[in-house]
Amino acid sequence: MNQLEQYFPSGLSISRAKKDAKKLKKAKAIPLNQALDEIAQSEMNLTWEQALKALSSNDYGQNEPLNEEMLTLPEAVLSAEQTSSETMSEESCEHSDEQDELLDEDEDEDEYDEEKGEVNFTHTIYNSQLIAFEEMVDKNSGQADTFIYPANEVFIQGNGNGTKLWPSPLAATESNADLFCDMLNKFSLRIFEYDLIDTIYEDEIGETSYEMWYESNCPIYESSDCEREITADPDYIHVKSQRSLYFVISMVRSTLISWELEM
């Protein structure tokens, strides 16, 4: 935004106040608009919206330094004030609406950017890694000789819409089984942490979320401990496993796109 930074009478800037409001929101578990109102009340005994309008009207603003020549010419000062007043009366309506709209847009952008930056997932996942993993899944086609089940007996098998999400068993080769398990565990943790955003557990992401995930019913793959005897057609299991892998990759990629952190 091209507007000059605004300040409360105490010297607190609007941008700093927004950041303080976000901290207050999390500390008190209250909506952001309530946190903003609390700060505005403490600064000016007004709501946030009323405070912004008051500051925009220059009632609390800082004056521009006076020109030395104007100080020696009272008539010129009066003339300038009259001209300024006339100009403001013609343009104040459209500019005030414009200004409020820009302030609202800036507030929304600040909130979006800062909240994105506050989320630190346990693992960083890049789209390039997903592409490389997809290529590995493609090459794995028809070569699986190892079938691995999630280590935890009770786990989320679908996405809630009747679509099988996690491969069980996971079809792999002995050479890439550990890598497949490692990647799927990162994916499982990512989707678990992503679902914590905008909940009371958002602050736990990257802190205690790994332990929460490990104790959850999300799938956890351990290639050395989970092999079982396969009674179904291995080719059929392999096809189903591949479909599930592609679906999981798509789910993880959607978190990268929507959060715009690691693309």
Stockholm file with secondary structure:
# STOCKHOLM 1.0

chainA/1-263         MNQLEQYFPSGLSISRAKKDAKKLKKAKAIPLNQALDEIAQSEMNLTWEQALKALSSNDYGQNEPLNEEMLTLPEAVLSAEQTSSETMSEESCEHSDEQDELLDEDEDEDEYDEEKGEVNFTHTIYNSQLIAFEEMVDKNSGQADTFIYPANEVFIQGNGNGTKLWPSPLAATESNADLFCDMLNKFSLRIFEYDLIDTIYEDEIGETSYEMWYESNCPIYESSDCEREITADPDYIHVKSQRSLYFVISMVRSTLISWELEM
#=GR chainA/1-263 SS CCSCCCBCTTSCBHHHHHHHHHHHHHHHTCCHHHHHHHHHHHHHSSCHHHHHHHHHTTSSSCCCCCCHHHHTCHHHHHHHHHHHHHHHHHHHHHHHHHHHHHHHHHHHHHHHHHHHHTCCCSSCCCHHHHHHHHHHHHHTTTCCCEEECBSSSSCCCBCSSSCBCSCSSEEECTTTHHHHHHHHHHHHHHHHHHTTTTSTTGGGTTTTHHHHHHTSSSCCBCTTTCBCCCCSCHHHHHHHHHHHHHHHHHHHHHHHHHHTSCC
#=GC SS_cons         CCSCCCBCTTSCBHHHHHHHHHHHHHHHTCCHHHHHHHHHHHHHSSCHHHHHHHHHTTSSSCCCCCCHHHHTCHHHHHHHHHHHHHHHHHHHHHHHHHHHHHHHHHHHHHHHHHHHHTCCCSSCCCHHHHHHHHHHHHHTTTCCCEEECBSSSSCCCBCSSSCBCSCSSEEECTTTHHHHHHHHHHHHHHHHHHTTTTSTTGGGTTTTHHHHHHTSSSCCBCTTTCBCCCCSCHHHHHHHHHHHHHHHHHHHHHHHHHHTSCC
//
